[in-house]
Amino acid sequence: MWSVREILESRNVAVIGASRDPEKSGAQLIRVLKKVGFQGRVAGVNPQGGEVFETPLYRSIEEVPFPIDLAVMHIPPQSIPEALVECGRKGVKGVVISSEGFAETGPQGAKYQEEVRAILRSTGIRGFGPNTLGIVNTATGLTTSYYAGVRMLRPGSIGFVAQSGIFVGALLRYLSSFEGLQISKGIGLGNKVDVDESEALVYLTEDEQTRIIGMYLEDIRDGQKFLDSARRATVRKPVLVLKGGRTKEGAKASASHTASLAVEDTVFDGALRQAGVLRMSGIDDFIRTLKGFLNMPLPRGGRIALVTFSGAQAILSIDAAVEAGLEIASLQEATRDKISKVIATPSKLKNPVDIFPDMLNYGFEKTSSEVVRALLEDSCVDGIIFITFANSGIEPYAPVVELIKSQCTKPVFFSLLGSKKDIDICQGFLEENRIPCFDFPEMAVRVFARMWRYARWRQEVGRNI
């Protein structure tokens, strides 16, 4: 039986059901593979022959004049068993079944799916799907998604697994629109006729390009196998999970989406915690947490310092920190002495450090740099959250950005308030320099709390190994 790694490293791809109509999905996939610079060979399969996008369409996969590693199927469910048998004779290693109409639709679809499962087992071919856009490997330019584009195939370090059809393609396309959030590998599981979440997780754990793993799941095929895989994964890299079907209504919808079986949500949540997996509440939560892990070092403790121009936002952030199990750091005397060089008001030298109105005396550039430098040097501070106005230009942030880049030994997050135009400009500058910026400081607090929870879990596991 072939491994997931061998399928993701496929060099020769056949699109079964590639139409001569350039607007159809199979033809579009051939166009995408050419456009994104896939490094292998591509063939189309169509019983009527012909060509599309200057690519020959062979009447059967057995007529393709070179070996095929991976076949992508854009044909009706009833045609797939026969196509799989032909793939077995051709020596194909893996298939992506993009077609819908299997177990998620009822008894007849379930019958097709079981027939597919039996053929895969008898031939040793590995299967992704049905009901999925399939796989992405940005290291080689491989994609089985006709939804992909050049930007989406830029190599990155996020490995993502989704038990869904088009969601994996849509989310990865969305992620690729952010600087620094490019993917390494993407795996769509669909109905999980063969490859499941545990096997995908093992692959991404061992993949050197992948630094962090994200997963969207609706159910778990084998709970113990998944938890064992997750424990091994989280020792090496963070694993973030989005779980669909948390409610009874959501579970009902997932059953018709990918034929999922419901998992008791509280049991699932507790199991993830035991394995060191971080559960996300939504896509926005997932993206914010990615920014923290990918751009900042893990914290050594749970003590945060706040730098602010607004007492109200600092108070809200303190509430969020305490609710998340964090501590408000007590600044060392030496730290307060350093800060006093730019902030004269004694009451504002404590945590949270309020830089207004004293910054009017020395300017934002000097005040922000001196305060952040003092907090970076304080061993009683494990993370910094800087709350400030968005300026009309990026220049005031340049000194503190250079300081953080050169001395970043702990997480530093920014939160900006102001006009949308100013926020977009300043946030873009900060994040181009790998300094995460959040809409509101409470969001930064929660991301820091997750990073500390993961760091603490790794420390505890390390002591027990």
C-alpha positions, 0 to 999 in steps of 0.5 A: 500500500502506498503512503500519503507522502508518496501520493503527495509527491506524485510526478505524473497526473491524469485527469479522468473526465477531462472535457474538451469544453475548456470551461468544465472542471476537468479541463480547468484542472489541466489549465491550472496545473500548467499555470501554476508550474506543476513540475510533472507530466499531465494527461487528460482522459476522455472516451472521445479523445481530443485535446484541451489546453494543448494537452492530449485527451486519451480514450482510457488511462491505459492509453497514456504513454507514461506511468501515472502516479495520481488520477483525479476523477471528474466522472459520475459515481457509477463510472468510478468503480470501472475507472478504478479497476483500470487505474489498478491495471495501469499501476496508479498509486493514488486517486482523488475522487472529486465527484459527489453523490456517494454516502452523503446522498443515501443508500445508493450513494453508500453502495457506490462508496463501499464498492470504491472502498473494496476496489481500493483495498484490493488494488492498494491504490490510495484514495482521497474523497469522494466529494473533495477537491483533493490535495495540494503540495506547494513544494512541487506545484501539485494541486488537484483543485481546479479552484487553485491559482498561482498565489495559492501555490506559493510555498509556505509552512501551514499544513491543512486538512479538511473533511470537506469538498470545496472548503479546503480550496476556498480557505487555502485561497483565502489564507494565501491572500495574507502575507505570511500565511502560505501553505505547505500541504493541503489535504481534502478528506471528503467522505474519507473512503480511504485516507482519514484524518489520522493518516493525514495528521501523521504525514503532516507531522513528519513533513519538514516543510510544515511548521503548524497544522490546521484541521477542519473535522466533522467527525473522527473515524477512529478516536484512539488512533487520532488521539495517539497521532495528535499526541505525537504531532503536538510534541513537534508542532502546534495543531489547531482544530476547527470542529463542525457539527458542535450542535445537534443541528450542525451535526445533522447538516454534517451528516448530509455534507460528508456522511459524518457520524456525530461525536459528543462535543464535550468528549471531543473537546476534552480529548483534544486538550489531553492531546495538546491540540488547540481548538478554534472557535471559528475561521477568524480565530484560526487565522489570528492564532496562525499569525501568533504561532508563525511569527513569534516565539513561544512564551516562557510563562503566562505573564503579560505586560500591556502598553497603552494609550487608553485606560479603557482598552487596557482594563478590558484586556486585563479582564480577558487575560485573567479569564484566560488564566494569564497573569498581569506581570509585575514590572521589576524596579529596574524596568520602571526606572528605564521607563521613567526616562520617557514617562514622568507620571509615577502612576503610569510606570506600572503595568499597564504602562500608559504612554499618553500624554507623556509621549507628547514630550518625547515623541511616539518613536522614542517613547515606544522604543524605550518602553518596549526595550525595557519590557523585552529586557524584563525577565518577569514579562513573558509577552507584550501587547501594545495598544495604540492609535493607527498613524496616518503613515508608517514612519513612527513605527519604524524604530520599534519595529526594528527593535522588536525584529532584533531583540524578539525573545518573547511574543509582541502583539499590536492592536491599532485603533483609528480610521480603517485606511490608517489601520490598513496601512500600519497593520500592513507594515507591521505584519510585513515585518512579522509583527502580528496586529489584531483588531482589538487587544482582547484578541491578542490576549487570547492568542497569547493564552493559546501559545502559552497553553501549548508551550506549557503542555510541551514542557510537561510532555518533555518532562515525562518523556 
